[in-house]
Amino acid sequence: MNKELTLILDGELVDFANHFAKKNNKPISQIVAQYLKHLWEKEQENLELSDNIKELYGIFECDPLPDKKILRGEFHAKSYNGSEYHS
């Protein structure tokens, strides 16, 4: 179902749109619709998950990521074990 859309544009842009539409023998509404459809399709492509992401999706569901404070503590404990800083 088609709906009407009103645009408020800069005068020079309107002049260009009229010139472009006449040159391509297409109504401005068709040109705008094609462009918006192109943008919509690109947006949909960006939303689709790649195969690599699909493989990773849900990998942390069973084992939630540990708190960064815990990770930092474990890192420092390992870093200082056996080093000159270990007391």
Backbone as numpy.savetxt, mean C-alpha at the origin, in Angstrom:
# Nx Ny Nz CAx CAy CAz Cx Cy Cz
-24.72 0.35 -12.43 -25.57 1.52 -12.43 -24.67 2.76 -12.43
-24.90 3.64 -13.33 -24.14 4.88 -13.44 -24.68 5.92 -12.48
-23.77 6.70 -11.90 -24.13 7.81 -11.03 -23.41 9.05 -11.53
-23.95 10.19 -11.18 -23.35 11.45 -11.61 -22.35 11.93 -10.58
-21.25 12.53 -11.06 -20.21 13.07 -10.20 -19.86 14.46 -10.71
-19.85 15.42 -9.80 -19.50 16.79 -10.17 -18.10 17.08 -9.64
-17.24 17.60 -10.51 -15.88 17.93 -10.13 -15.67 19.43 -10.23
-14.92 19.97 -9.32 -14.52 21.37 -9.38 -13.02 21.37 -9.64
-12.63 21.87 -10.81 -11.24 21.82 -11.24 -10.75 23.20 -11.65
-9.44 23.34 -11.66 -8.79 24.55 -12.14 -9.16 24.77 -13.61
-9.32 26.01 -14.02 -9.72 26.34 -15.38 -8.80 25.77 -16.44
-7.49 25.85 -16.21 -6.53 25.31 -17.18 -6.67 23.80 -17.31
-6.97 23.14 -16.20 -7.16 21.69 -16.24 -8.43 21.33 -17.02
-9.45 22.12 -16.86 -10.69 21.89 -17.61 -10.43 22.09 -19.11
-9.69 23.15 -19.46 -9.35 23.39 -20.86 -8.56 22.22 -21.44
-7.59 21.73 -20.66 -6.81 20.58 -21.11 -7.71 19.35 -21.27
-8.60 19.13 -20.31 -9.49 17.97 -20.37 -10.35 18.02 -21.63
-10.88 19.19 -21.93 -11.69 19.35 -23.15 -10.85 19.08 -24.40
-9.65 19.63 -24.44 -8.75 19.43 -25.59 -8.40 17.94 -25.72
-8.04 17.31 -24.61 -7.65 15.90 -24.62 -8.81 15.02 -25.06
-10.00 15.31 -24.56 -11.18 14.52 -24.91 -11.50 14.65 -26.40
-11.42 15.87 -26.91 -11.69 16.10 -28.33 -10.65 15.40 -29.20
-9.38 15.51 -28.80 -8.29 14.89 -29.55 -8.43 13.36 -29.60
-8.91 12.77 -28.50 -9.05 11.31 -28.40 -10.46 10.83 -28.71
-11.32 11.75 -29.08 -12.70 11.43 -29.44 -13.40 10.60 -28.37
-13.24 11.06 -27.12 -13.87 10.39 -25.98 -14.46 11.45 -25.06
-15.55 11.14 -24.41 -16.08 12.09 -23.42 -15.17 12.15 -22.19
-15.13 13.31 -21.57 -14.31 13.48 -20.38 -14.70 12.46 -19.31
-15.97 12.20 -19.17 -16.41 11.25 -18.15 -15.81 9.86 -18.39
-15.67 9.47 -19.65 -15.08 8.16 -19.96 -13.59 8.15 -19.61
-12.91 9.24 -19.92 -11.48 9.34 -19.60 -11.26 9.28 -18.10
-12.05 10.03 -17.35 -11.94 10.03 -15.89 -12.26 8.65 -15.34
-13.31 8.02 -15.86 -13.71 6.68 -15.39 -12.59 5.67 -15.66
-11.98 5.73 -16.84 -10.89 4.80 -17.15 -9.71 5.02 -16.22
-9.39 6.26 -15.94 -8.28 6.56 -15.05 -8.57 6.07 -13.63
-9.77 6.35 -13.14 -10.13 5.90 -11.79 -10.15 4.37 -11.70
-10.61 3.72 -12.77 -10.61 2.26 -12.78 -9.17 1.74 -12.73
-8.28 2.39 -13.47 -6.86 2.02 -13.45 -6.29 2.15 -12.03
-6.59 3.25 -11.36 -6.12 3.45 -9.99 -6.69 2.39 -9.05
-7.96 2.05 -9.23 -8.62 1.05 -8.40 -7.97 -0.31 -8.59
-7.66 -0.67 -9.85 -7.02 -1.95 -10.13 -5.63 -2.01 -9.50
-4.88 -0.92 -9.58 -3.56 -0.87 -8.94 -3.69 -1.04 -7.43
-4.69 -0.42 -6.85 -4.93 -0.53 -5.41 -5.23 -1.99 -5.05
-6.03 -2.66 -5.86 -6.37 -4.06 -5.61 -5.13 -4.95 -5.71
-4.26 -4.66 -6.67 -3.02 -5.43 -6.82 -2.17 -5.29 -5.57
-2.12 -4.09 -5.01 -1.32 -3.86 -3.81 -1.90 -4.57 -2.60
-3.21 -4.80 -2.61 -3.84 -5.46 -1.48 -3.66 -6.97 -1.52
-3.45 -7.52 -2.71 -3.27 -8.96 -2.83 -1.93 -9.36 -2.23
-1.92 -10.47 -1.52 -0.70 -10.94 -0.89 0.13 -11.74 -1.87
1.42 -11.50 -1.86 2.31 -12.29 -2.71 2.40 -13.70 -2.14
2.89 -14.65 -2.94 3.02 -16.03 -2.49 3.93 -16.13 -1.27
5.01 -15.35 -1.24 5.92 -15.38 -0.09 5.21 -14.93 1.18
4.41 -13.88 1.07 3.70 -13.37 2.24 2.64 -14.38 2.67
1.97 -15.02 1.72 0.97 -16.03 2.06 1.59 -17.17 2.85
2.83 -17.55 2.50 3.52 -18.62 3.23 3.82 -18.19 4.66
4.13 -16.93 4.86 4.47 -16.43 6.19 3.24 -16.08 7.03
2.12 -15.87 6.36 0.91 -15.42 7.04 0.51 -16.42 8.12
0.35 -15.95 9.33 -0.09 -16.81 10.42 1.03 -17.57 11.10
2.29 -17.36 10.69 3.40 -18.12 11.24 3.58 -17.86 12.74
3.20 -16.68 13.20 3.38 -16.33 14.61 2.11 -16.55 15.43
1.11 -17.12 14.82 -0.15 -17.30 15.53 0.01 -18.20 16.74
0.74 -19.30 16.59 0.90 -20.25 17.69 1.90 -19.74 18.72
2.96 -19.11 18.27 3.99 -18.59 19.15 4.04 -17.07 19.00
3.35 -16.34 19.88 3.38 -14.89 19.75 4.80 -14.36 19.94
5.08 -13.25 19.36 6.40 -12.65 19.49 6.65 -12.26 20.95
7.85 -12.59 21.46 8.14 -12.22 22.85 8.28 -10.71 22.99
8.11 -10.26 24.21 8.25 -8.84 24.52 9.67 -8.39 24.25
9.85 -7.19 23.72 11.19 -6.73 23.36 12.09 -6.56 24.58
11.53 -6.32 25.76 12.35 -6.22 26.97 12.98 -7.58 27.30
12.20 -8.63 27.11 12.71 -9.98 27.34 13.80 -10.30 26.34
13.55 -9.99 25.07 14.55 -10.24 24.04 15.83 -9.46 24.31
15.70 -8.21 24.71 16.86 -7.37 25.00 17.67 -7.95 26.16
16.95 -8.42 27.19 17.63 -9.02 28.34 18.39 -10.28 27.94
17.76 -11.13 27.13 18.43 -12.35 26.67 19.64 -12.01 25.80
19.50 -10.99 24.95 20.62 -10.58 24.10 21.80 -10.12 24.95
21.53 -9.27 25.93 22.61 -8.75 26.77 23.22 -9.86 27.62
22.39 -10.78 28.09 22.92 -11.90 28.87 23.88 -12.73 28.03
23.53 -13.00 26.79 24.40 -13.77 25.90 25.64 -12.97 25.52
25.49 -11.67 25.34 26.61 -10.82 24.92 27.67 -10.74 26.02
27.25 -10.72 27.28 28.20 -10.53 28.37 28.72 -11.84 28.94
28.12 -12.96 28.66 28.60 -14.25 29.14 29.93 -14.57 28.49
30.95 -14.83 29.31 32.25 -15.19 28.79 33.06 -14.02 28.30
32.56 -12.82 28.36 33.33 -11.67 27.90 34.01 -11.01 29.07
34.84 -10.04 28.81 35.57 -9.34 29.88 34.65 -8.54 30.78
33.42 -8.29 30.34 32.48 -7.51 31.12 31.76 -8.38 32.15
31.85 -9.68 32.03 31.15 -10.59 32.93 31.80 -10.57 34.31
31.02 -10.38 35.35 31.61 -10.31 36.67 31.36 -11.58 37.45
